[in-house]
Amino acid sequence: MRTSVVIVGAGPAGLLLGQLLHKAGIDNIILEQRSGDYVLGRIRAGVLEQVSVDLLEEAGAAERMHAEGLPHDGIELLFGGKRHRINLHELTGGKRVMVYGQTEVTRDLMEVRAKAGLTTVYEAQKVQPHDFETDAPRVTYEKDGVQHTIECDFIAGCDGFHGICRASAPKDKIKTFEKVYPFGWLGLLSDTPPVSEELIYAHTERGFALCSQRSQTRSRYYLQVPLTEKVEDWSDERFWEELKLRLDPEARERLVTGPSLEKSIAPLRSFVTEPMRFGRMFLAGDAAHIVPPTGAKGLNLAASDVGYLYTGLKQYYQSGSSEGIDAYSERCLRRIWNAERFSWWMTSLMHKFPDMNDFDVKVQEAELGYIVRSQAGSTSLAENYVGLPLL
């Protein structure tokens, strides 16, 4: 079997890349270790930057997003018992974000790929990239007990933090950077109307909280909790009561509670791999980097990686130039480190750390005050939140 590009991983990054390549006339095959239902069962982020929206439009997978997604022109910072609105649209010259769940993005990309009759192999076992530092890479996998080999020009590793592609990179040519945070986010999904039209980021004495949403009738809430907490110890009632304690009086009054559809605890970490290219194998998305969810950058960074890789591969196949793929790693990492910095800053600003003293708390409060009172401070937050331009 032969194709131009083998994409390992059928999450949103891999599916988006596959659809963009197809639109450019570049054939590709996607290999996914899990089932399609498992991939759709992952509950992830739901805030899209304009860059991500544009790429979904180019891929032909944006129709439902525009019909059901919620454009947001601002966010709210809650501290000292009061909410303060950051007007993203006004501060960035007309930019906004789109609230649309990652599960829905994945579903839309799956559907357009299936409609186009493109090959996605789910439950592909023992996937292994080979010879990617030569001009003749190949990928092997096992399906239903049968071994398969795909010869290709390039391999795209979109297979996540625990995937085989980064693990296959030469150990002497790869460097990683990591910061692990001493807390996690306990998330609850419910079919209840959102407490606010826009996202609320709450800084409180009891810890951070986030009020988010997936639609006008489905909400997603998060609480900062110690890493020692277990999700089974948190009943719905306990979650709602704790969330109320971290909200302002108006939000507490408006909060509609209900049974959870899903509850989970996600640890927070920052992680970056350098470089992101190894011969003819490229890493993209969580295979190359992880950000804390505080800045809403995870899915958006994966999309921008895909945008750079797609542009480079299209240039290669259409003109024979390797300029784009040669610059892939450098371009991605410049954007990634900007997003890592912003996500680290937001995490440090909004959370309660175990070793904080009274001085540290006062500094957080002073910085939050500066952000909402200073146009320069508000603009910096807004520009980073809506997403810096692709360079």
C-alpha positions as CSV (number, residue, x, y, z in Angstrom):
1,M,0.0,0.0,0.0
2,R,1.2,3.5,-0.8
3,T,0.1,7.1,-0.1
4,S,1.6,10.5,0.1
5,V,1.2,11.2,3.8
6,V,0.4,8.8,6.6
7,I,-1.2,10.6,9.5
8,V,-1.0,8.8,12.9
9,G,-3.9,9.9,15.1
10,A,-7.5,10.6,14.3
11,G,-8.1,13.4,16.8
12,P,-8.9,16.9,15.6
13,A,-5.3,17.6,14.5
14,G,-5.0,14.5,12.4
15,L,-8.5,14.8,10.9
16,L,-8.0,18.5,10.1
17,L,-4.7,17.8,8.4
18,G,-6.2,15.0,6.4
19,Q,-9.1,17.1,5.1
20,L,-6.9,20.0,4.2
21,L,-4.5,17.8,2.3
22,H,-7.4,16.2,0.5
23,K,-8.7,19.6,-0.5
24,A,-5.2,20.3,-2.0
25,G,-5.2,17.0,-3.9
26,I,-2.7,15.3,-1.6
27,D,-3.7,11.7,-0.8
28,N,-3.4,10.5,2.8
29,I,-4.3,7.7,5.2
30,I,-5.1,8.1,8.9
31,L,-4.3,5.4,11.4
32,E,-5.9,5.5,14.8
33,Q,-5.3,3.2,17.7
34,R,-8.7,3.6,19.3
35,S,-12.2,3.2,17.9
36,G,-14.1,6.2,16.5
37,D,-16.6,6.1,19.4
38,Y,-13.7,6.3,21.8
39,V,-12.2,9.3,20.1
40,L,-15.6,11.1,20.2
41,G,-16.0,10.3,23.8
42,R,-13.1,12.5,24.9
43,I,-14.4,15.6,26.6
44,R,-12.0,18.5,25.9
45,A,-11.8,22.2,25.3
46,G,-14.3,24.4,23.4
47,V,-12.8,27.8,22.7
48,L,-11.6,28.4,19.1
49,E,-9.4,31.2,17.9
50,Q,-10.0,32.8,14.5
51,V,-7.1,30.8,13.0
52,S,-8.8,27.6,14.0
53,V,-12.1,28.8,12.6
54,D,-10.4,29.8,9.3
55,L,-8.8,26.4,8.9
56,L,-12.1,24.5,9.6
57,E,-13.7,26.7,6.9
58,E,-10.9,25.9,4.4
59,A,-11.3,22.2,5.3
60,G,-15.0,22.4,4.5
61,A,-16.0,21.4,8.0
62,A,-17.4,24.7,9.4
63,E,-21.1,24.6,8.5
64,R,-22.4,23.3,11.8
65,M,-19.9,25.3,13.8
66,H,-21.3,28.5,12.3
67,A,-24.9,27.3,12.8
68,E,-24.5,26.2,16.4
69,G,-21.3,27.7,17.8
70,L,-21.4,30.8,20.1
71,P,-19.2,33.7,19.0
72,H,-17.9,35.5,22.1
73,D,-16.6,39.1,22.2
74,G,-15.4,39.0,25.8
75,I,-14.5,37.2,29.0
76,E,-15.1,38.0,32.6
77,L,-12.5,38.0,35.4
78,L,-13.9,37.5,38.9
79,F,-11.8,38.5,41.9
80,G,-12.5,40.3,45.1
81,G,-16.1,39.2,44.8
82,K,-16.7,41.3,41.6
83,R,-16.7,40.5,37.9
84,H,-14.8,42.6,35.4
85,R,-15.3,42.3,31.6
86,I,-12.4,42.1,29.2
87,N,-13.8,43.3,25.8
88,L,-11.9,41.1,23.4
89,H,-13.6,42.4,20.3
90,E,-12.9,46.1,21.1
91,L,-9.4,45.6,22.4
92,T,-8.2,43.6,19.4
93,G,-9.7,45.5,16.5
94,G,-12.7,43.2,15.9
95,K,-11.4,39.8,16.8
96,R,-13.4,37.3,18.8
97,V,-13.4,33.6,19.8
98,M,-15.9,30.9,19.0
99,V,-17.2,28.6,21.7
100,Y,-17.7,25.2,20.1
101,G,-16.8,21.9,21.7
102,Q,-13.8,19.9,20.6
103,T,-16.0,16.8,20.4
104,E,-18.2,18.6,17.9
105,V,-15.1,19.7,15.9
106,T,-14.0,16.1,15.8
107,R,-17.4,14.8,14.8
108,D,-17.7,17.4,11.9
109,L,-14.2,16.4,10.6
110,M,-15.1,12.7,10.8
111,E,-18.2,13.3,8.8
112,V,-16.6,15.3,6.0
113,R,-13.8,12.7,5.7
114,A,-16.3,9.9,5.5
115,K,-18.4,11.7,3.0
116,A,-15.2,12.2,0.8
117,G,-14.6,8.5,1.0
118,L,-11.1,8.9,2.5
119,T,-9.4,6.1,4.4
120,T,-9.2,6.1,8.2
121,V,-8.2,2.9,9.9
122,Y,-9.5,2.7,13.4
123,E,-8.3,0.2,16.0
124,A,-4.9,0.0,14.2
125,Q,-2.6,-1.8,16.6
126,K,1.2,-1.8,16.9
127,V,1.6,1.3,14.7
128,Q,5.2,2.0,14.1
129,P,7.0,4.6,11.9
130,H,10.1,3.5,10.1
131,D,12.9,5.0,8.0
132,F,11.6,8.5,8.4
133,E,15.2,9.9,8.3
134,T,15.5,8.5,4.8
135,D,13.7,9.4,1.5
136,A,11.5,6.3,1.8
137,P,9.6,6.3,5.1
138,R,6.9,3.7,5.9
139,V,4.5,2.9,8.6
140,T,3.5,-0.6,9.8
141,Y,0.5,-1.6,11.8
142,E,-1.7,-4.6,12.7
143,K,-5.4,-4.8,12.0
144,D,-7.5,-7.9,12.9
145,G,-4.3,-9.9,13.3
146,V,-2.9,-9.0,9.9
147,Q,0.3,-7.0,9.5
148,H,0.2,-4.0,7.0
149,T,2.8,-1.7,5.6
150,I,2.2,1.7,4.1
151,E,4.9,3.3,2.1
152,C,4.7,7.1,2.0
153,D,6.6,10.4,1.4
154,F,5.9,11.9,4.9
155,I,4.6,10.9,8.3
156,A,2.6,13.3,10.5
157,G,2.6,12.4,14.1
158,C,-0.8,13.7,15.5
159,D,-1.0,10.9,18.0
160,G,-1.0,12.8,21.3
161,F,1.2,13.0,24.3
162,H,1.5,9.2,24.7
163,G,1.8,8.4,21.0
164,I,4.4,6.4,19.2
165,C,5.7,9.1,16.9
166,R,7.5,11.2,19.5
167,A,8.6,8.1,21.2
168,S,10.2,6.9,18.0
169,A,12.3,10.1,17.5
170,P,16.1,9.6,18.1
171,K,16.8,10.3,21.7
172,D,20.0,12.2,21.0
173,K,18.1,14.6,18.7
174,I,15.1,15.6,20.9
175,K,14.8,17.9,23.9
176,T,11.8,18.3,26.1
177,F,10.8,21.1,28.5
178,E,8.2,20.5,31.2
179,K,6.5,22.1,34.2
180,V,4.0,20.2,36.3
181,Y,1.5,22.2,38.4
182,P,0.6,21.1,42.0
183,F,-3.2,20.9,41.3
184,G,-5.7,19.7,38.8
185,W,-9.1,20.8,37.3
186,L,-12.2,18.9,38.4
187,G,-14.6,19.3,35.5
188,L,-18.3,18.8,35.3
189,L,-20.5,18.7,32.2
190,S,-24.2,19.2,32.5
191,D,-27.3,19.9,30.4
192,T,-28.0,23.2,32.2
193,P,-28.0,26.7,30.7
194,P,-24.7,28.6,31.3
195,V,-24.5,30.9,34.3
196,S,-23.2,33.7,32.1
197,E,-23.3,34.6,28.4
198,E,-19.5,34.7,28.5
199,L,-16.8,32.7,30.3
200,I,-16.0,33.6,33.9
201,Y,-12.5,33.1,35.2
202,A,-12.7,33.2,39.0
203,H,-9.8,33.9,41.4
204,T,-10.9,33.2,45.0
205,E,-9.5,32.3,48.4
206,R,-10.8,28.8,47.9
207,G,-9.1,28.3,44.6
208,F,-9.7,28.9,40.9
209,A,-13.0,28.2,39.1
210,L,-14.1,28.5,35.5
211,C,-17.6,28.8,34.2
212,S,-17.7,27.7,30.5
213,Q,-20.2,26.3,28.1
214,R,-20.8,24.2,25.0
215,S,-24.1,25.6,23.9
216,Q,-27.1,27.6,25.2
217,T,-28.2,24.4,27.0
218,R,-25.0,22.7,28.0
219,S,-22.5,23.9,30.5
220,R,-18.9,23.0,31.5
221,Y,-17.6,24.0,34.9
222,Y,-14.2,23.5,36.5
223,L,-12.8,23.7,40.1
224,Q,-9.2,23.8,41.1
225,V,-8.5,20.8,43.3
226,P,-5.4,19.2,44.9
227,L,-3.9,16.4,42.9
228,T,-4.7,14.0,45.8
229,E,-8.5,14.4,45.1
230,K,-10.4,11.5,43.6
231,V,-13.4,12.2,41.3
232,E,-15.5,9.5,43.0
233,D,-15.3,11.6,46.2
234,W,-17.1,14.5,44.5
235,S,-20.9,14.0,44.3
236,D,-22.8,16.4,42.0
237,E,-24.1,18.1,45.1
238,R,-20.7,18.6,46.6
239,F,-19.4,20.1,43.3
240,W,-22.3,22.6,42.9
241,E,-22.0,23.7,46.5
242,E,-18.2,24.3,46.2
243,L,-18.7,26.2,42.9
244,K,-21.3,28.5,44.5
245,L,-18.7,29.4,47.1
246,R,-16.3,30.5,44.4
247,L,-18.9,32.7,42.5
248,D,-20.1,36.3,43.0
249,P,-23.6,36.8,44.5
250,E,-25.2,37.5,41.1
251,A,-23.7,34.4,39.4
252,R,-24.6,32.3,42.5
253,E,-28.2,33.3,42.2
254,R,-28.3,32.6,38.4
255,L,-26.6,29.2,38.6
256,V,-28.8,26.3,37.4
257,T,-27.6,23.0,38.7
258,G,-28.4,19.5,37.5
259,P,-27.1,16.0,37.1
260,S,-23.6,15.6,35.6
261,L,-23.1,14.0,32.2
262,E,-19.4,13.6,32.9
263,K,-17.0,14.4,35.7
264,S,-13.2,14.1,35.6
265,I,-10.0,15.5,37.1
266,A,-7.3,16.7,34.7
267,P,-3.8,17.4,36.0
268,L,-2.1,20.6,34.7
269,R,1.2,20.7,32.9
270,S,3.3,22.6,30.4
271,F,5.3,20.5,28.0
272,V,7.2,21.3,24.8
273,T,9.3,19.1,22.4
274,E,12.1,20.5,20.3
275,P,12.4,20.1,17.4
276,M,9.1,19.0,15.8
277,R,10.6,17.5,12.6
278,F,12.8,14.4,12.3
279,G,13.6,13.9,8.7
280,R,10.3,13.1,7.0
281,M,8.3,12.8,10.2
282,F,6.6,15.8,11.8
283,L,5.0,16.1,15.2
284,A,1.8,18.2,15.6
285,G,-0.6,18.9,18.5
286,D,-0.3,17.1,21.8
287,A,2.5,14.9,20.4
288,A,4.7,18.0,20.6
289,H,3.3,20.2,23.3
290,I,0.8,20.5,26.2
291,V,-0.5,23.7,27.7
292,P,-2.5,24.2,30.9
293,P,-6.1,24.7,29.8
294,T,-6.3,28.2,31.6
295,G,-5.5,30.0,28.4
296,A,-7.7,27.9,26.0
297,K,-4.7,27.2,23.8
298,G,-4.4,23.4,23.4
299,L,-6.7,22.7,20.4
300,N,-5.8,26.1,18.9
301,L,-2.0,25.3,18.9
302,A,-2.8,21.9,17.3
303,A,-4.7,23.7,14.6
304,S,-1.9,26.2,14.0
305,D,0.6,23.3,13.8
306,V,-1.6,21.7,11.2
307,G,-1.9,25.0,9.3
308,Y,1.9,25.3,9.1
309,L,2.4,21.7,8.1
310,Y,-0.4,21.8,5.5
311,T,1.0,24.9,3.9
312,G,4.5,23.4,3.7
313,L,3.3,20.1,2.3
314,K,1.1,21.9,-0.3
315,Q,4.1,24.0,-1.4
316,Y,6.2,20.9,-1.7
317,Y,3.7,19.0,-3.8
318,Q,2.7,21.9,-6.0
319,S,6.1,23.5,-6.6
320,G,8.7,21.1,-5.4
321,S,9.9,23.6,-2.8
322,S,10.9,22.3,0.6
323,E,11.0,25.8,2.1
324,G,7.7,25.4,4.1
325,I,8.5,22.0,5.6
326,D,12.1,23.1,6.4
327,A,10.7,26.0,8.4
328,Y,7.9,24.0,10.0
329,S,9.5,23.4,13.4
330,E,10.8,26.9,13.8
331,R,7.5,28.5,12.9
332,C,5.5,26.3,15.2
333,L,7.8,26.7,18.1
334,R,7.7,30.4,18.0
335,R,4.0,30.4,18.3
336,I,4.0,27.5,20.8
337,W,6.3,29.3,23.2
338,N,4.2,32.5,23.1
339,A,1.1,30.3,24.0
340,E,3.0,28.5,26.7
341,R,4.0,31.8,28.2
342,F,0.5,33.1,28.2
343,S,-1.0,29.9,29.6
344,W,1.7,29.8,32.3
345,W,0.9,33.4,33.2
346,M,-2.8,32.9,33.3
347,T,-2.4,29.8,35.4
348,S,0.0,31.6,37.8
349,L,-2.3,34.6,38.0
350,M,-5.6,32.8,38.7
351,H,-4.8,29.8,40.9
352,K,-4.0,29.4,44.5
353,F,-0.7,27.6,44.9
354,P,0.1,25.5,48.0
355,D,3.2,27.5,49.0
356,M,1.7,30.9,48.5
357,N,2.0,33.4,51.4
358,D,0.1,36.6,52.0
359,F,2.6,38.6,49.9
360,D,2.0,36.4,46.9
361,V,-1.8,36.8,47.2
362,K,-1.5,40.5,47.3
363,V,0.7,40.5,44.2
364,Q,-1.9,38.4,42.4
365,E,-4.6,40.9,43.4
366,A,-2.5,43.9,42.3
367,E,-1.9,42.4,38.9
368,L,-5.5,41.5,38.4
369,G,-6.4,45.1,39.4
370,Y,-3.9,46.5,36.9
371,I,-5.2,44.3,34.1
372,V,-8.8,45.6,34.5
373,R,-7.9,49.2,35.1
374,S,-5.2,49.6,32.4
375,Q,-6.0,49.5,28.7
376,A,-2.5,48.2,28.0
377,G,-3.0,45.4,30.5
378,S,-6.4,44.5,29.2
379,T,-5.1,44.6,25.6
380,S,-2.2,42.3,26.3
381,L,-4.6,39.7,27.8
382,A,-7.1,40.1,25.0
383,E,-4.5,39.9,22.2
384,N,-3.1,36.6,23.6
385,Y,-6.5,35.2,24.4
386,V,-7.9,35.6,20.9
387,G,-4.7,34.3,19.4
388,L,-1.6,35.9,18.0
389,P,-1.4,35.8,14.1
390,L,0.4,33.1,12.2
391,L,3.9,34.3,11.2
